[in-house]
Amino acid sequence: MIRKTLWSMVLACAITLPASNAFADSVELNPNHPQRYTVVKGDTLWGISERFLNDAWRWPDVWHVNQHIKNPHLIYPGDEIELTYVDGEPQLRLHRGGNNGVVKLSPHIRESELDTAIPTIPLDAIKQFLLHPEVMNADEMDSAPYVVAFPGTRQLAGSGDRAYVRTIETKQTKNFVIFEPGNALIDPDTKEILGYEAHYRGDAKLQKAGDPATVKIIRSVQEVSVGDRLRPSTNEEVMTHFQPHAPKEKINGYIIGVTDGVVNIGQFNTVVINKGTADNIEVGHIFNVWQRGDVISDVVSKNPHDKVQLPDEKAGYLMVYKTFDRVSYALVMKAVLEMQTLDKISTP
């Protein structure tokens, strides 16, 4: 079901109108851009755009729109992208492989076409987080049912094992997600706890309600432990409509977390930022990332205690792909310098 749900999603950059000339003026071409590029298997729209533009997320501003070509929303290996100029402004046009038709550069991937059409971004980098990331507040975490024991002397459990859970009193919900409570996500400025990460461990089915209830673990990606929490599973379809764009207002924030134990953050790592829907953050929002400048001793100064705060350096940019109330998950799309937690983000 999860696989079917994932692979039935639509990847779209819903571009309905060409960008205004005023906005397109600021789009900078990659100095080493090709005049033409032929799409190959393994490409993404983002990666192709990066060949032509300094900031790949600006592709909606230079796509040539042509609605008169049959099925203009897919890009396939063998298609050719051409850089042209209209009234002095750059445009990217796509020639369908095998003919000279010019089509709109706006991928729209359907299940039957996934084997050949290229995706917008490297989907494998975020697939697990699209399905299972969770951020919960303190009340939600404290009130969630939790694993209290396993049959016999078992200390850990996996697929096919049973677990005793406190407390599931009703049989109305049968299917649950198991997760391990994660670290608190703390705002660097206010020191306020914005939520708690919940790390996916597997899925369970209720066998007997009560206190304790009995569940059967039907899938596990890591061993389940005493103290792991449960929440009802949802069957909502995963939709990923990524149209990169800058926030309309000036927003400053921080990277406050990173997944998979990464220390030095690089391209295609998922990070957590301290801004969410309460701050008007949307899926597709782009932010610059600034590497924090160090405080160093001035070895030339006559004052042995003299310190200098070095300036922040632009390290790349990220794109938000999943939002919560107070925080969001974002994918690092470009990294020219290593990034770390507490590096700043800002509206481009």
N, C-alpha and C positions, 0 to 999 in steps of 0.2 A: 504494500500500500504506500509506504514511504517512497519507494523507488518510483512508483507510478505517479505519485503526487509531484515529486521533484521534476521528473522528466516531462510532465505535462504542462509545466509552467511556461509562461510567455516572457521572453526577453525582448523588451522594446524600448526604443528611444523615441517617444511619441512626438515627433517634430511635425507640426502642422503648417508652420509658416516660416519663410526664410527670415534670418535675422536682419535687423535694421543695419544700414550702413554705418551709423554712428557707433554701434557696438562692435561691428565687424572690423572697424578701423584698428582696434587695439589687439586683434589677433596676430600673433607673431609666428612667422614660419620658422621651422627648424632650419638653421643655416645649411645643414647637409641634406636637405630634403631631396628626394628623387623627383623627377618629372612624372614618372609613371611607376606604378607598383602592381605586380601580379599577386593576387591572394593565393596563399598556399594553406594546406591542411595544418591546423594547429594555431593559425592566426586568431587574433581577437580584433574587434573593431577598435578598441582602445590602443592596442599595440600598433595597428596600422596608422591610426591618427598620430601617434607619437613620432612616426617617421616623417610626417609632414609639418607638424606643429610643435612649437616650444611647449605649449600646455595642451596636452591631448584632450583634456576635458572641454576645450572650446570647440570641439568638432561640430556641434549644432549650428554654429555661427557661419560655417563655410560650406556646409553641404548644399549641393545643387538639388533643388526639388523638381522632380518630373513625375507627375501623376498619370501620365499617359502610357506608361509601360506596364504590361501585364505583370502582376505579382512583384511590385518594386521594392519589397521590404526585406528581401533576403540577400545575403552576400555569401558567395560560394568560392571554394578554391577554383582558380582559373579565371575569375573575374579580374578586371584591370581597373585600377584607380588612377585618374589623371588629374594633375594640378593645372588649372587654367585661371585666367584673370578676366573679370568682367568689370568694366569701368574702373580699372585699376585695383579692384579688390580680388583676393584669392578665392577660388571656388574649387571644391573637390567633386569630380564627376566619376561615376562608375560605369564601365562598359561591361555588359554581361558577357561572360566567356562564351564564345561560339557565335556571337552576333555583335552588332555595333550599337545596340540600344543603350541609351543613357538612362539610369534608374536612380531613384532616391536612395541615398545612403542612410537607411534607418532599419536595422535588423529587426525582424519580427519572427521569432523561431517557434515553430509548432512541433508537436511530438513526432509527426511523421517525417519531419525534415531535419531533425537534430543530427543525424549521421553525416550530413553534408554541409549545412549552413553553419557559419562561424558565429560564436557567441559575442556578446558585447564586451565582457570582461572574463578573465579566467575563472569560470564558475567553480572549479574544484577548490579554489582557495577559500571560498566562503560557504560551500555547500553544507557542511556540518553546522555552521553557525546560523544559516537560514532556517534549518530545521529545529535546532535545539537550544539556542542561547536563551537565557532567562535571567532577568534581574528582578529581585523581589525586595519589598520593604521589610522592615523588622517584624511587623505584625503578621505579614503573610508567611514569613519564614518560621516564626514561633508557633503559629497555629497549624502548620502543615503536619499531616500524619508522618510518623517516622519509624524506621526499622528499630525494633527493640531486641530481637533475638532471632536465631535460626534453629530449626529442629536439631536435636542432639547436641554435640559439642562444637559444631561448625562455627567458625568465627567470620568467614567470608562466604559469599554465595555468588553463583553465576546462572547462566541460562539453564532452565529446567528445575532449579532449586526453589524451595518454598521459604518464605520469610514471615515473621510475626510483626505486625505493625500496630502501633498506637496512633490514632484511633480512627477507625472507619466504621461508623455506626449505621450507614445506609447502604443498600444494595443498588441504589439508583445509578451509581457510576461504577462501571466494571473495569475500565481500562485506565491505567495510571502510568505516569512517567516517574522514574526514580532519578533523583539528583543528589549530589553531595553539596552541602552548604559551602560556599566559597568565601573569599575575603570581602571585607567591607570596602565599598567604593567611596572614597573620602574626597570632598572638595578641598583643593589645596589652599584656597583663600579663606573660606568660612570654617573649615574643619568639620563641616556637617557631613553625616553619613547619607549618601545619595541612594544607597541600595546595597544589596548583597548579590554577588554572582552565584548562580546555581549551575554546577557542572553536571552535565548529562551522564548518567551511568547505565540506563537501560529502561525497559518497559516491563510492566507487571499487570497481571489480571487478578481481580478479586475472586477469591474462592469462598471466603466466609467473612461476613461483617462482624464487628464486635470490638471489644477492647481486651486483649488484642485481636485484630483481624488477621486472617491468613491470606497471603497473596502468593501467586506463582510468578517467578521471574521468567518471562517469555523471550527476553532478549537482553544481552548485556554487552557493553563495549568495554567496561572495566568491572572488576569485582565489586559487589555491593557490600557495604559495611554497616554495622550497627551505628545508628545516628543519621544515616542517609534519609532524606525526606522524599515524600511522594506528593504529586499533584495530579488532578485529572488530566488525561491526555485530550488533545483536541484534534479534530480532523480537518481543520481549516487548510485550504489549498495554499501552497506557497506561491506567491506571485512576486516577481522581481522586475519592476518597471524602472529601469535606471536611466534617467535623463540628467546628466551632470549639469549643475548650475550653482552659481554662487548665491549665498543668502542675500536677501534684499537689504538687510540691515547689517551693521557692523557688529560682529560677534567675536569675542575673544574667550579662549578657554585653555584647557590643558588635556594632554594625554594622561589618564589616571590609571590605566591598566593595559595589560597586553596578554594575549592568550598563549597557551602551550608553553609557559615558562620561559619565553624569549626574554633576553636581557637587552641586547642591541637590536633594535627594531629596524627592519628593512622592507623592501618592496614585497607586497602581497601578504604582509603580516596583518592580522586583525588586531585593532586596538580599541580601547574604551575611552571615550571623551566625556568630560563633565558637563555636557549639554544634551538636552533631550527635547521632547515635544513641548514641555513647559517653557522652553526657551525659543520656540518656533523653529526647531530643527526639523528638516524634512529629509526623506530618503533622496539621495542624489546630491545633497549639499557638498560642496567642495571647500576644503580649508587648507591654507598654507600651514606647514609645520616649521617651527623655529627651534633650532638646537640652542639650548641654553648656553650663554657665554659664561666661562669660568671666572672666578675671582682669583687673581694671581697676586703674588708679591712683586712689588716693583724693585728689582735688584739694582737699579740704577739710582733710585732716589736716596737722598741722604738720610731720610727717615726709615729706619729698619722695619717699621711697622706699616709702611705705606702699602695699601692694597689698590688694585685696579679691577674694576668690573668690565670684562670684555663684552663686546656687543653680541647679541643673538645673531645666528647665521641661518639663512633659509635652508632647510634640510630636504624639502620636497613638499608633497601634498597628499591628502587623503580624501576618500569619498565615503560619506555615510551610507550604509546599506540596511541598517535596522535601528529603529528608534524605540526608546522607552521613555517614561515620564521625565526622569532627571538625567539620564545618560543615554549614549548611543554607541553602537558598534560601527566602526569605520575600517575600510581597507586602505592600506598605504599603496597608492598607485604609482608614486615616484619617490625615490629616495636618492638624493645626491650626497647626503651625509647620514651617518648613523643617528638614529633617534632613540630616545629613552623616555621612560615615564617622567612626567612633570615638564616635558617640553611643551612649549606654548603652541596654540593653534589660533588662526585668525582668518577672517574673511578675505579672500583674494582681492 
